[in-house]
Amino acid sequence: MNPQAKLISSTSLFLGTAITISSNHWVMAWTGLEINTLAILPLISKSHHPRAIEASTKYFLIQATASTLLLFSSTINAWFTGQWDITQLTYPASCLLLTIAISMKLGLVPFHFWFPEVLQGSSLPTNLLLTTIMKLPPTTLLFMTAPSLNPTLLSLMAITSAALGGWMGLNQTQIRKVLAFSSISHLGWMTIILIYNPKLTLLTFYLYSLTTATIFLTLSHTNTLKLATMMTAWSKFPPLTAILMLVLLSLAGLPPLTGFLPKWLIIQELTKQELTTTATIIALLSLLGLFFYLRLAYCATITLPPNSANHMKQWQTNKSINPLTPTLTTLSIMLLPLSPMILTIP
């Protein structure tokens, strides 16, 4: 990809995100989302592979539809209330349309079908952007409009997202699709607590982004896209694959790793709100995700395929590691002891 085009796309990506998360007016938020969509499309399709072109087309159609619904929702709200402020979303039809639009942008069930296909057709660095930075503006809009949204609808979508994300990830052999369904499952955790404690939604998103960034950087360094490739990666990068196992277990939410913190706090908050049944259901559904995380960790560190691998052996390995990887790995694994300090930040 042309360096100038890559610079323009990357700059526009961060600019669109900054515009959306810092705006109070619906039109400015919509503008930032559109800039984001247009900026990520060249990064998705830069390989010129048919799968990449298909992924960029699907992504454009879904995001354009969601942006149209979002603008339509804000226009209806302004028509009936005279308010363009994001926090003043009060008209019921506008709240429903906004929920649908944000769900499409994030990939929440039942608007999740595009997300695994887009990730499968994109490169690992682009997947990192799609699962972290591109989800920040819609999550911010959800955070700002949380008091106006329907709690029952959000809880239903959250539980189905956690269930389907765990269930569909069980039979995947492509790592990018596994991480896509993992993202859908984590979105369920973020959404279910949105009404009751929006700050926990942001904390969950930040820690999920931190852990996912570590995984994608590690996979990009080892050039691992399938379980069969992961099974032979440990012979080339023994320390890195051992650390990858811990990061995967952290993403699964096992104590005493960092990923346990948001799930612990969410279950605690749901119990305080007397939603013990909901907390029990979503905790049990997380066991589905735990199974395929354990399978990934098992493949990364313990097993070798019992027969000859049908992929090309990489004899010349890339020894240079991204300088961010050690820092992100440490935070992804060992942040739980610092949780009292995190929770006291206003």
Buried (B, 14 or more C-beta within 10 A) or exposed (E): EEEEEEEEBBEBBEBBBBBBBEBEEBEBBBBBBBBBBBBBBBBBBBBEEEBBBBBBBBBBEBBEBBBEBBBBBBBBBBEEBEBBBBEBBEBEEBBBBBBBBBBBBBBBBEBBEBBBBBBBBBBBEBBBBBBBBBBBBBBBBBBBBBEBBBEEBBBBBBBBBBBBBBBBBEEBEBBBBBBBBBBBBBBBBBBBBBBBBBBBBBBBBBBBBBBBBBBBBBBBBBEBBBBBBBBBBBEBBEEBBEBBBBBBBBBBBBEEBBBBBBBBBBBEBBEEBEBEEBBEBBBEBBEBBBEBBBBBBBBBBEBEEEEEEEEEEEEEEEEEBEEEBEEBBEBBBBBBEEBEEBEEEE
